[in-house]
Amino acid sequence: MRQALHQLHVETHGKGLVEITPEVAAFVRGEKITTGLLTLFCRHTSASLIIQENADPDVQADLAAFFERIAPEDPARYIHNVEGPDDMPAHIRAALTQTQLSIPIAAGAMMLGAWQGIFVFEHRRAPHRRLIALHLLGA
């Protein structure tokens, strides 16, 4: 068994999805582990990770609109407001999604479905530099 650890820096542009599938796939290929498990971990409380369709951009638009409806920016709704009116909704959105993903590796590649991509889901209005830890274990 081998393992590899890497940290991916992701620049976001404010609220929305940033696909990181190509960068993650390059890391997996470079490690030459043919069978194993890849774990991705988002090191933030106001951003998250999701596996979602990467073929039709309407899916991303609909997801963003849905999260705006269920966790709106409304200072009257929340007690926590120290970091601005978008912070508490960002925490709620991160709690409803995932901060960690596990993806099987076979034949040296991620076993994603045909239309699946890996995304950082930025929940804050301003651009951020997000850190994603990648841990690959296998042979």
Phi and psi in radians as a Rosetta constraint file:
Dihedral C 1 N 2 CA 2 C 2 CIRCULARHARMONIC -2.122 0.35
Dihedral N 2 CA 2 C 2 N 3 CIRCULARHARMONIC 2.800 0.35
Dihedral C 2 N 3 CA 3 C 3 CIRCULARHARMONIC -2.488 0.35
Dihedral N 3 CA 3 C 3 N 4 CIRCULARHARMONIC 2.669 0.35
Dihedral C 3 N 4 CA 4 C 4 CIRCULARHARMONIC -2.435 0.35
Dihedral N 4 CA 4 C 4 N 5 CIRCULARHARMONIC 2.521 0.35
Dihedral C 4 N 5 CA 5 C 5 CIRCULARHARMONIC -2.227 0.35
Dihedral N 5 CA 5 C 5 N 6 CIRCULARHARMONIC 2.399 0.35
Dihedral C 5 N 6 CA 6 C 6 CIRCULARHARMONIC -2.570 0.35
Dihedral N 6 CA 6 C 6 N 7 CIRCULARHARMONIC 2.635 0.35
Dihedral C 6 N 7 CA 7 C 7 CIRCULARHARMONIC -2.049 0.35
Dihedral N 7 CA 7 C 7 N 8 CIRCULARHARMONIC 2.169 0.35
Dihedral C 7 N 8 CA 8 C 8 CIRCULARHARMONIC -1.751 0.35
Dihedral N 8 CA 8 C 8 N 9 CIRCULARHARMONIC 2.243 0.35
Dihedral C 8 N 9 CA 9 C 9 CIRCULARHARMONIC -1.694 0.35
Dihedral N 9 CA 9 C 9 N 10 CIRCULARHARMONIC 2.172 0.35
Dihedral C 9 N 10 CA 10 C 10 CIRCULARHARMONIC -2.118 0.35
Dihedral N 10 CA 10 C 10 N 11 CIRCULARHARMONIC 2.134 0.35
Dihedral C 10 N 11 CA 11 C 11 CIRCULARHARMONIC -1.564 0.35
Dihedral N 11 CA 11 C 11 N 12 CIRCULARHARMONIC 2.138 0.35
Dihedral C 11 N 12 CA 12 C 12 CIRCULARHARMONIC -1.769 0.35
Dihedral N 12 CA 12 C 12 N 13 CIRCULARHARMONIC 2.931 0.35
Dihedral C 12 N 13 CA 13 C 13 CIRCULARHARMONIC -2.092 0.35
Dihedral N 13 CA 13 C 13 N 14 CIRCULARHARMONIC 0.521 0.35
Dihedral C 13 N 14 CA 14 C 14 CIRCULARHARMONIC 1.704 0.35
Dihedral N 14 CA 14 C 14 N 15 CIRCULARHARMONIC -2.946 0.35
Dihedral C 14 N 15 CA 15 C 15 CIRCULARHARMONIC -0.882 0.35
Dihedral N 15 CA 15 C 15 N 16 CIRCULARHARMONIC 2.378 0.35
Dihedral C 15 N 16 CA 16 C 16 CIRCULARHARMONIC 2.407 0.35
Dihedral N 16 CA 16 C 16 N 17 CIRCULARHARMONIC -3.069 0.35
Dihedral C 16 N 17 CA 17 C 17 CIRCULARHARMONIC -1.810 0.35
Dihedral N 17 CA 17 C 17 N 18 CIRCULARHARMONIC 2.398 0.35
Dihedral C 17 N 18 CA 18 C 18 CIRCULARHARMONIC -2.127 0.35
Dihedral N 18 CA 18 C 18 N 19 CIRCULARHARMONIC 2.017 0.35
Dihedral C 18 N 19 CA 19 C 19 CIRCULARHARMONIC -1.317 0.35
Dihedral N 19 CA 19 C 19 N 20 CIRCULARHARMONIC 2.312 0.35
Dihedral C 19 N 20 CA 20 C 20 CIRCULARHARMONIC -2.116 0.35
Dihedral N 20 CA 20 C 20 N 21 CIRCULARHARMONIC 0.181 0.35
Dihedral C 20 N 21 CA 21 C 21 CIRCULARHARMONIC -0.932 0.35
Dihedral N 21 CA 21 C 21 N 22 CIRCULARHARMONIC -0.848 0.35
Dihedral C 21 N 22 CA 22 C 22 CIRCULARHARMONIC -1.057 0.35
Dihedral N 22 CA 22 C 22 N 23 CIRCULARHARMONIC -0.703 0.35
Dihedral C 22 N 23 CA 23 C 23 CIRCULARHARMONIC -1.171 0.35
Dihedral N 23 CA 23 C 23 N 24 CIRCULARHARMONIC -0.708 0.35
Dihedral C 23 N 24 CA 24 C 24 CIRCULARHARMONIC -1.181 0.35
Dihedral N 24 CA 24 C 24 N 25 CIRCULARHARMONIC -0.742 0.35
Dihedral C 24 N 25 CA 25 C 25 CIRCULARHARMONIC -1.079 0.35
Dihedral N 25 CA 25 C 25 N 26 CIRCULARHARMONIC -0.668 0.35
Dihedral C 25 N 26 CA 26 C 26 CIRCULARHARMONIC -1.118 0.35
Dihedral N 26 CA 26 C 26 N 27 CIRCULARHARMONIC -0.709 0.35
Dihedral C 26 N 27 CA 27 C 27 CIRCULARHARMONIC -1.065 0.35
Dihedral N 27 CA 27 C 27 N 28 CIRCULARHARMONIC -0.828 0.35
Dihedral C 27 N 28 CA 28 C 28 CIRCULARHARMONIC -1.059 0.35
Dihedral N 28 CA 28 C 28 N 29 CIRCULARHARMONIC -0.833 0.35
Dihedral C 28 N 29 CA 29 C 29 CIRCULARHARMONIC -1.023 0.35
Dihedral N 29 CA 29 C 29 N 30 CIRCULARHARMONIC -0.764 0.35
Dihedral C 29 N 30 CA 30 C 30 CIRCULARHARMONIC -1.127 0.35
Dihedral N 30 CA 30 C 30 N 31 CIRCULARHARMONIC -0.465 0.35
Dihedral C 30 N 31 CA 31 C 31 CIRCULARHARMONIC -1.442 0.35
Dihedral N 31 CA 31 C 31 N 32 CIRCULARHARMONIC -0.256 0.35
Dihedral C 31 N 32 CA 32 C 32 CIRCULARHARMONIC 0.971 0.35
Dihedral N 32 CA 32 C 32 N 33 CIRCULARHARMONIC 0.606 0.35
Dihedral C 32 N 33 CA 33 C 33 CIRCULARHARMONIC -1.643 0.35
Dihedral N 33 CA 33 C 33 N 34 CIRCULARHARMONIC 2.125 0.35
Dihedral C 33 N 34 CA 34 C 34 CIRCULARHARMONIC -1.555 0.35
Dihedral N 34 CA 34 C 34 N 35 CIRCULARHARMONIC -0.545 0.35
Dihedral C 34 N 35 CA 35 C 35 CIRCULARHARMONIC -2.354 0.35
Dihedral N 35 CA 35 C 35 N 36 CIRCULARHARMONIC 2.233 0.35
Dihedral C 35 N 36 CA 36 C 36 CIRCULARHARMONIC 3.054 0.35
Dihedral N 36 CA 36 C 36 N 37 CIRCULARHARMONIC -2.718 0.35
Dihedral C 36 N 37 CA 37 C 37 CIRCULARHARMONIC -2.424 0.35
Dihedral N 37 CA 37 C 37 N 38 CIRCULARHARMONIC 2.275 0.35
Dihedral C 37 N 38 CA 38 C 38 CIRCULARHARMONIC -1.831 0.35
Dihedral N 38 CA 38 C 38 N 39 CIRCULARHARMONIC 2.249 0.35
Dihedral C 38 N 39 CA 39 C 39 CIRCULARHARMONIC -1.983 0.35
Dihedral N 39 CA 39 C 39 N 40 CIRCULARHARMONIC 2.309 0.35
Dihedral C 39 N 40 CA 40 C 40 CIRCULARHARMONIC -1.999 0.35
Dihedral N 40 CA 40 C 40 N 41 CIRCULARHARMONIC 2.401 0.35
Dihedral C 40 N 41 CA 41 C 41 CIRCULARHARMONIC -2.362 0.35
Dihedral N 41 CA 41 C 41 N 42 CIRCULARHARMONIC 2.177 0.35
Dihedral C 41 N 42 CA 42 C 42 CIRCULARHARMONIC -1.510 0.35
Dihedral N 42 CA 42 C 42 N 43 CIRCULARHARMONIC 2.154 0.35
Dihedral C 42 N 43 CA 43 C 43 CIRCULARHARMONIC -1.592 0.35
Dihedral N 43 CA 43 C 43 N 44 CIRCULARHARMONIC 0.684 0.35
Dihedral C 43 N 44 CA 44 C 44 CIRCULARHARMONIC -2.498 0.35
Dihedral N 44 CA 44 C 44 N 45 CIRCULARHARMONIC 2.772 0.35
Dihedral C 44 N 45 CA 45 C 45 CIRCULARHARMONIC -1.837 0.35
Dihedral N 45 CA 45 C 45 N 46 CIRCULARHARMONIC -0.012 0.35
Dihedral C 45 N 46 CA 46 C 46 CIRCULARHARMONIC -2.193 0.35
Dihedral N 46 CA 46 C 46 N 47 CIRCULARHARMONIC 0.381 0.35
Dihedral C 46 N 47 CA 47 C 47 CIRCULARHARMONIC -2.544 0.35
Dihedral N 47 CA 47 C 47 N 48 CIRCULARHARMONIC 2.858 0.35
Dihedral C 47 N 48 CA 48 C 48 CIRCULARHARMONIC -2.610 0.35
Dihedral N 48 CA 48 C 48 N 49 CIRCULARHARMONIC -3.134 0.35
Dihedral C 48 N 49 CA 49 C 49 CIRCULARHARMONIC -2.095 0.35
Dihedral N 49 CA 49 C 49 N 50 CIRCULARHARMONIC 2.465 0.35
Dihedral C 49 N 50 CA 50 C 50 CIRCULARHARMONIC -2.504 0.35
Dihedral N 50 CA 50 C 50 N 51 CIRCULARHARMONIC 2.656 0.35
Dihedral C 50 N 51 CA 51 C 51 CIRCULARHARMONIC -1.821 0.35
Dihedral N 51 CA 51 C 51 N 52 CIRCULARHARMONIC 2.180 0.35
Dihedral C 51 N 52 CA 52 C 52 CIRCULARHARMONIC -2.632 0.35
Dihedral N 52 CA 52 C 52 N 53 CIRCULARHARMONIC 2.936 0.35
Dihedral C 52 N 53 CA 53 C 53 CIRCULARHARMONIC -1.043 0.35
Dihedral N 53 CA 53 C 53 N 54 CIRCULARHARMONIC 2.355 0.35
Dihedral C 53 N 54 CA 54 C 54 CIRCULARHARMONIC -2.048 0.35
Dihedral N 54 CA 54 C 54 N 55 CIRCULARHARMONIC 0.235 0.35
Dihedral C 54 N 55 CA 55 C 55 CIRCULARHARMONIC -1.654 0.35
Dihedral N 55 CA 55 C 55 N 56 CIRCULARHARMONIC -0.722 0.35
Dihedral C 55 N 56 CA 56 C 56 CIRCULARHARMONIC -1.951 0.35
Dihedral N 56 CA 56 C 56 N 57 CIRCULARHARMONIC 1.981 0.35
Dihedral C 56 N 57 CA 57 C 57 CIRCULARHARMONIC -1.099 0.35
Dihedral N 57 CA 57 C 57 N 58 CIRCULARHARMONIC -0.285 0.35
Dihedral C 57 N 58 CA 58 C 58 CIRCULARHARMONIC -1.096 0.35
Dihedral N 58 CA 58 C 58 N 59 CIRCULARHARMONIC -0.514 0.35
Dihedral C 58 N 59 CA 59 C 59 CIRCULARHARMONIC -1.080 0.35
Dihedral N 59 CA 59 C 59 N 60 CIRCULARHARMONIC -0.792 0.35
Dihedral C 59 N 60 CA 60 C 60 CIRCULARHARMONIC -1.115 0.35
Dihedral N 60 CA 60 C 60 N 61 CIRCULARHARMONIC -0.729 0.35
Dihedral C 60 N 61 CA 61 C 61 CIRCULARHARMONIC -1.093 0.35
Dihedral N 61 CA 61 C 61 N 62 CIRCULARHARMONIC -0.753 0.35
Dihedral C 61 N 62 CA 62 C 62 CIRCULARHARMONIC -1.159 0.35
Dihedral N 62 CA 62 C 62 N 63 CIRCULARHARMONIC -0.684 0.35
Dihedral C 62 N 63 CA 63 C 63 CIRCULARHARMONIC -1.083 0.35
Dihedral N 63 CA 63 C 63 N 64 CIRCULARHARMONIC -0.809 0.35
Dihedral C 63 N 64 CA 64 C 64 CIRCULARHARMONIC -1.050 0.35
Dihedral N 64 CA 64 C 64 N 65 CIRCULARHARMONIC -0.766 0.35
Dihedral C 64 N 65 CA 65 C 65 CIRCULARHARMONIC -1.115 0.35
Dihedral N 65 CA 65 C 65 N 66 CIRCULARHARMONIC -0.708 0.35
Dihedral C 65 N 66 CA 66 C 66 CIRCULARHARMONIC -1.060 0.35
Dihedral N 66 CA 66 C 66 N 67 CIRCULARHARMONIC -0.828 0.35
Dihedral C 66 N 67 CA 67 C 67 CIRCULARHARMONIC -1.184 0.35
Dihedral N 67 CA 67 C 67 N 68 CIRCULARHARMONIC -0.510 0.35
Dihedral C 67 N 68 CA 68 C 68 CIRCULARHARMONIC -1.120 0.35
Dihedral N 68 CA 68 C 68 N 69 CIRCULARHARMONIC -0.634 0.35
Dihedral C 68 N 69 CA 69 C 69 CIRCULARHARMONIC -1.289 0.35
Dihedral N 69 CA 69 C 69 N 70 CIRCULARHARMONIC -0.707 0.35
Dihedral C 69 N 70 CA 70 C 70 CIRCULARHARMONIC -1.479 0.35
Dihedral N 70 CA 70 C 70 N 71 CIRCULARHARMONIC -0.367 0.35
Dihedral C 70 N 71 CA 71 C 71 CIRCULARHARMONIC -2.424 0.35
Dihedral N 71 CA 71 C 71 N 72 CIRCULARHARMONIC 1.247 0.35
Dihedral C 71 N 72 CA 72 C 72 CIRCULARHARMONIC -1.294 0.35
Dihedral N 72 CA 72 C 72 N 73 CIRCULARHARMONIC 2.770 0.35
Dihedral C 72 N 73 CA 73 C 73 CIRCULARHARMONIC -1.424 0.35
Dihedral N 73 CA 73 C 73 N 74 CIRCULARHARMONIC 1.792 0.35
Dihedral C 73 N 74 CA 74 C 74 CIRCULARHARMONIC -2.556 0.35
Dihedral N 74 CA 74 C 74 N 75 CIRCULARHARMONIC 1.728 0.35
Dihedral C 74 N 75 CA 75 C 75 CIRCULARHARMONIC -0.954 0.35
Dihedral N 75 CA 75 C 75 N 76 CIRCULARHARMONIC -0.433 0.35
Dihedral C 75 N 76 CA 76 C 76 CIRCULARHARMONIC -1.250 0.35
Dihedral N 76 CA 76 C 76 N 77 CIRCULARHARMONIC -0.296 0.35
Dihedral C 76 N 77 CA 77 C 77 CIRCULARHARMONIC -1.479 0.35
Dihedral N 77 CA 77 C 77 N 78 CIRCULARHARMONIC -0.401 0.35
Dihedral C 77 N 78 CA 78 C 78 CIRCULARHARMONIC -2.158 0.35
Dihedral N 78 CA 78 C 78 N 79 CIRCULARHARMONIC 2.592 0.35
Dihedral C 78 N 79 CA 79 C 79 CIRCULARHARMONIC -1.436 0.35
Dihedral N 79 CA 79 C 79 N 80 CIRCULARHARMONIC -0.800 0.35
Dihedral C 79 N 80 CA 80 C 80 CIRCULARHARMONIC -1.281 0.35
Dihedral N 80 CA 80 C 80 N 81 CIRCULARHARMONIC 2.024 0.35
Dihedral C 80 N 81 CA 81 C 81 CIRCULARHARMONIC -2.544 0.35
Dihedral N 81 CA 81 C 81 N 82 CIRCULARHARMONIC 0.272 0.35
Dihedral C 81 N 82 CA 82 C 82 CIRCULARHARMONIC -1.030 0.35
Dihedral N 82 CA 82 C 82 N 83 CIRCULARHARMONIC -0.649 0.35
Dihedral C 82 N 83 CA 83 C 83 CIRCULARHARMONIC -1.740 0.35
Dihedral N 83 CA 83 C 83 N 84 CIRCULARHARMONIC 0.245 0.35
Dihedral C 83 N 84 CA 84 C 84 CIRCULARHARMONIC 1.933 0.35
Dihedral N 84 CA 84 C 84 N 85 CIRCULARHARMONIC 2.908 0.35
Dihedral C 84 N 85 CA 85 C 85 CIRCULARHARMONIC -1.235 0.35
Dihedral N 85 CA 85 C 85 N 86 CIRCULARHARMONIC -0.225 0.35
Dihedral C 85 N 86 CA 86 C 86 CIRCULARHARMONIC -1.644 0.35
Dihedral N 86 CA 86 C 86 N 87 CIRCULARHARMONIC -0.103 0.35
Dihedral C 86 N 87 CA 87 C 87 CIRCULARHARMONIC -1.299 0.35
Dihedral N 87 CA 87 C 87 N 88 CIRCULARHARMONIC -0.896 0.35
Dihedral C 87 N 88 CA 88 C 88 CIRCULARHARMONIC -1.120 0.35
Dihedral N 88 CA 88 C 88 N 89 CIRCULARHARMONIC -0.742 0.35
Dihedral C 88 N 89 CA 89 C 89 CIRCULARHARMONIC -1.023 0.35
Dihedral N 89 CA 89 C 89 N 90 CIRCULARHARMONIC -0.595 0.35
Dihedral C 89 N 90 CA 90 C 90 CIRCULARHARMONIC -1.130 0.35
Dihedral N 90 CA 90 C 90 N 91 CIRCULARHARMONIC -0.700 0.35
Dihedral C 90 N 91 CA 91 C 91 CIRCULARHARMONIC -1.122 0.35
Dihedral N 91 CA 91 C 91 N 92 CIRCULARHARMONIC -0.712 0.35
Dihedral C 91 N 92 CA 92 C 92 CIRCULARHARMONIC -1.108 0.35
Dihedral N 92 CA 92 C 92 N 93 CIRCULARHARMONIC -0.788 0.35
Dihedral C 92 N 93 CA 93 C 93 CIRCULARHARMONIC -1.097 0.35
Dihedral N 93 CA 93 C 93 N 94 CIRCULARHARMONIC -0.698 0.35
Dihedral C 93 N 94 CA 94 C 94 CIRCULARHARMONIC -1.148 0.35
Dihedral N 94 CA 94 C 94 N 95 CIRCULARHARMONIC -0.645 0.35
Dihedral C 94 N 95 CA 95 C 95 CIRCULARHARMONIC -1.170 0.35
Dihedral N 95 CA 95 C 95 N 96 CIRCULARHARMONIC -0.502 0.35
Dihedral C 95 N 96 CA 96 C 96 CIRCULARHARMONIC -1.503 0.35
Dihedral N 96 CA 96 C 96 N 97 CIRCULARHARMONIC -0.198 0.35
Dihedral C 96 N 97 CA 97 C 97 CIRCULARHARMONIC -1.923 0.35
Dihedral N 97 CA 97 C 97 N 98 CIRCULARHARMONIC -2.379 0.35
Dihedral C 97 N 98 CA 98 C 98 CIRCULARHARMONIC -2.394 0.35
Dihedral N 98 CA 98 C 98 N 99 CIRCULARHARMONIC 2.590 0.35
Dihedral C 98 N 99 CA 99 C 99 CIRCULARHARMONIC -1.859 0.35
Dihedral N 99 CA 99 C 99 N 100 CIRCULARHARMONIC -0.131 0.35
Dihedral C 99 N 100 CA 100 C 100 CIRCULARHARMONIC -2.424 0.35
Dihedral N 100 CA 100 C 100 N 101 CIRCULARHARMONIC 2.435 0.35
Dihedral C 100 N 101 CA 101 C 101 CIRCULARHARMONIC -2.232 0.35
Dihedral N 101 CA 101 C 101 N 102 CIRCULARHARMONIC 2.587 0.35
Dihedral C 101 N 102 CA 102 C 102 CIRCULARHARMONIC -2.168 0.35
Dihedral N 102 CA 102 C 102 N 103 CIRCULARHARMONIC 2.240 0.35
Dihedral C 102 N 103 CA 103 C 103 CIRCULARHARMONIC -2.265 0.35
Dihedral N 103 CA 103 C 103 N 104 CIRCULARHARMONIC 2.165 0.35
Dihedral C 103 N 104 CA 104 C 104 CIRCULARHARMONIC -1.149 0.35
Dihedral N 104 CA 104 C 104 N 105 CIRCULARHARMONIC 2.600 0.35
Dihedral C 104 N 105 CA 105 C 105 CIRCULARHARMONIC -2.040 0.35
Dihedral N 105 CA 105 C 105 N 106 CIRCULARHARMONIC 2.248 0.35
Dihedral C 105 N 106 CA 106 C 106 CIRCULARHARMONIC -2.441 0.35
Dihedral N 106 CA 106 C 106 N 107 CIRCULARHARMONIC 2.433 0.35
Dihedral C 106 N 107 CA 107 C 107 CIRCULARHARMONIC 0.934 0.35
Dihedral N 107 CA 107 C 107 N 108 CIRCULARHARMONIC 0.606 0.35
Dihedral C 107 N 108 CA 108 C 108 CIRCULARHARMONIC 1.318 0.35
Dihedral N 108 CA 108 C 108 N 109 CIRCULARHARMONIC 0.227 0.35
Dihedral C 108 N 109 CA 109 C 109 CIRCULARHARMONIC -2.397 0.35
Dihedral N 109 CA 109 C 109 N 110 CIRCULARHARMONIC 2.739 0.35
Dihedral C 109 N 110 CA 110 C 110 CIRCULARHARMONIC -1.184 0.35
Dihedral N 110 CA 110 C 110 N 111 CIRCULARHARMONIC 2.461 0.35
Dihedral C 110 N 111 CA 111 C 111 CIRCULARHARMONIC -1.562 0.35
Dihedral N 111 CA 111 C 111 N 112 CIRCULARHARMONIC 0.933 0.35
Dihedral C 111 N 112 CA 112 C 112 CIRCULARHARMONIC -1.392 0.35
Dihedral N 112 CA 112 C 112 N 113 CIRCULARHARMONIC 2.666 0.35
Dihedral C 112 N 113 CA 113 C 113 CIRCULARHARMONIC -1.268 0.35
Dihedral N 113 CA 113 C 113 N 114 CIRCULARHARMONIC 2.966 0.35
Dihedral C 113 N 114 CA 114 C 114 CIRCULARHARMONIC -0.961 0.35
Dihedral N 114 CA 114 C 114 N 115 CIRCULARHARMONIC -0.638 0.35
Dihedral C 114 N 115 CA 115 C 115 CIRCULARHARMONIC -1.941 0.35
Dihedral N 115 CA 115 C 115 N 116 CIRCULARHARMONIC 0.234 0.35
Dihedral C 115 N 116 CA 116 C 116 CIRCULARHARMONIC -1.606 0.35
Dihedral N 116 CA 116 C 116 N 117 CIRCULARHARMONIC 2.438 0.35
Dihedral C 116 N 117 CA 117 C 117 CIRCULARHARMONIC -2.352 0.35
Dihedral N 117 CA 117 C 117 N 118 CIRCULARHARMONIC 2.812 0.35
Dihedral C 117 N 118 CA 118 C 118 CIRCULARHARMONIC -1.777 0.35
Dihedral N 118 CA 118 C 118 N 119 CIRCULARHARMONIC 2.273 0.35
Dihedral C 118 N 119 CA 119 C 119 CIRCULARHARMONIC -2.265 0.35
Dihedral N 119 CA 119 C 119 N 120 CIRCULARHARMONIC 2.507 0.35
Dihedral C 119 N 120 CA 120 C 120 CIRCULARHARMONIC -1.533 0.35
Dihedral N 120 CA 120 C 120 N 121 CIRCULARHARMONIC 2.245 0.35
Dihedral C 120 N 121 CA 121 C 121 CIRCULARHARMONIC -1.828 0.35
Dihedral N 121 CA 121 C 121 N 122 CIRCULARHARMONIC 1.777 0.35
Dihedral C 121 N 122 CA 122 C 122 CIRCULARHARMONIC -1.386 0.35
Dihedral N 122 CA 122 C 122 N 123 CIRCULARHARMONIC 2.246 0.35
Dihedral C 122 N 123 CA 123 C 123 CIRCULARHARMONIC -1.897 0.35
Dihedral N 123 CA 123 C 123 N 124 CIRCULARHARMONIC -0.052 0.35
Dihedral C 123 N 124 CA 124 C 124 CIRCULARHARMONIC -1.758 0.35
Dihedral N 124 CA 124 C 124 N 125 CIRCULARHARMONIC 2.702 0.35
Dihedral C 124 N 125 CA 125 C 125 CIRCULARHARMONIC -1.195 0.35
Dihedral N 125 CA 125 C 125 N 126 CIRCULARHARMONIC -0.698 0.35
Dihedral C 125 N 126 CA 126 C 126 CIRCULARHARMONIC -1.446 0.35
Dihedral N 126 CA 126 C 126 N 127 CIRCULARHARMONIC 2.666 0.35
Dihedral C 126 N 127 CA 127 C 127 CIRCULARHARMONIC -1.072 0.35
Dihedral N 127 CA 127 C 127 N 128 CIRCULARHARMONIC 2.551 0.35
Dihedral C 127 N 128 CA 128 C 128 CIRCULARHARMONIC -2.425 0.35
Dihedral N 128 CA 128 C 128 N 129 CIRCULARHARMONIC 2.800 0.35
Dihedral C 128 N 129 CA 129 C 129 CIRCULARHARMONIC -1.835 0.35
Dihedral N 129 CA 129 C 129 N 130 CIRCULARHARMONIC 1.896 0.35
Dihedral C 129 N 130 CA 130 C 130 CIRCULARHARMONIC -1.733 0.35
Dihedral N 130 CA 130 C 130 N 131 CIRCULARHARMONIC 2.537 0.35
Dihedral C 130 N 131 CA 131 C 131 CIRCULARHARMONIC -1.931 0.35
Dihedral N 131 CA 131 C 131 N 132 CIRCULARHARMONIC 2.196 0.35
Dihedral C 131 N 132 CA 132 C 132 CIRCULARHARMONIC -2.072 0.35
Dihedral N 132 CA 132 C 132 N 133 CIRCULARHARMONIC 2.100 0.35
Dihedral C 132 N 133 CA 133 C 133 CIRCULARHARMONIC -1.483 0.35
Dihedral N 133 CA 133 C 133 N 134 CIRCULARHARMONIC 2.311 0.35
Dihedral C 133 N 134 CA 134 C 134 CIRCULARHARMONIC -2.025 0.35
Dihedral N 134 CA 134 C 134 N 135 CIRCULARHARMONIC 2.233 0.35
Dihedral C 134 N 135 CA 135 C 135 CIRCULARHARMONIC -2.247 0.35
Dihedral N 135 CA 135 C 135 N 136 CIRCULARHARMONIC 2.104 0.35
Dihedral C 135 N 136 CA 136 C 136 CIRCULARHARMONIC -2.002 0.35
Dihedral N 136 CA 136 C 136 N 137 CIRCULARHARMONIC 2.239 0.35
Dihedral C 136 N 137 CA 137 C 137 CIRCULARHARMONIC -2.233 0.35
Dihedral N 137 CA 137 C 137 N 138 CIRCULARHARMONIC 2.263 0.35
Dihedral C 137 N 138 CA 138 C 138 CIRCULARHARMONIC 2.935 0.35
Dihedral N 138 CA 138 C 138 N 139 CIRCULARHARMONIC -2.830 0.35
